[in-house]
């Protein structure tokens, strides 16, 4: 619980201290996700293709540094229906401009389970996120992100197997 409180505190403190530009927008993405099991799964584990939809706020800290916060719904997990889980996610990225059109970023992410096939998934999961964004115009952009699962997504009280979600996301968005 402490890690969730610290992540929320980090978002709150950083958002109040910013005086540069603020951008709002929406984003959609295609997910390619899969689960890594420990010990290895005794069945063929295949990736799941899904979608993600989000609204975001990009707080400018300096001319070349910003903090992107996002509220995102994402379909993740494995291909089999027993391995699917959908999440409401809050990724936070510290981003750096490499040029006028290209930004890279990284940071933490917390996620809340919204649906699953069976009740064997944890309610909260924690991940790391890294990504790059390319501006097509002043408003339209393409991006790619990789989410690396840090915590076990399976309920530890129900199984001794650990699974971590990894997601490659290809997105398109607009700044409003």
C-alpha positions, 0 to 999 in steps of 0.5 A: 500500500505504501508504494501506491501512496508514494506514487500518488503523492509524487503525481500530486506534488509534481503537478502543483509545481509546474508553470510551463505549458500544459497540454491535454489530449486523447490517445488510442493504442493497439496492445500486444501483451503477454504473461511471463510465468514463474515457474514456466507455464506447462501450456502454450502461452500466446500473446493477446492483441487488444486496445487501449484508450486514454486521456492525458495531461502533459505538464511542461517543466522546462522547455525540454522536460515534461511530465505526462500523466494519463488515465488509460483503459487497457485490454491485456494478458494472454490469448486464452480467456482464462489469462485475459485481464483489463485494467484502468491504468495510471502511467506517469512518464518523465519525458525529454525532448530530443528534437522538435518532433521526438520525445522519450520518457520513462516512469512508473505505472499503477493499474487497477483490475477492472475485469477478468475471466476468473477471480484469480488476478490481483486487484492492483499491479505495478509496472515500469513504462518507457516510450517514445513519441513522434509529433506528425503535426502540432497536434497529432502524434504517433507513439510506442511504449513498453510496459514491464510488469514488476509485481505478480498479477495473480492473487498470491492467496490462490496460487503459488505461480507468479505471472507478470504482464508485459505490453508493447503498445502502438498509439495514435493521439491528438493534443487538444 
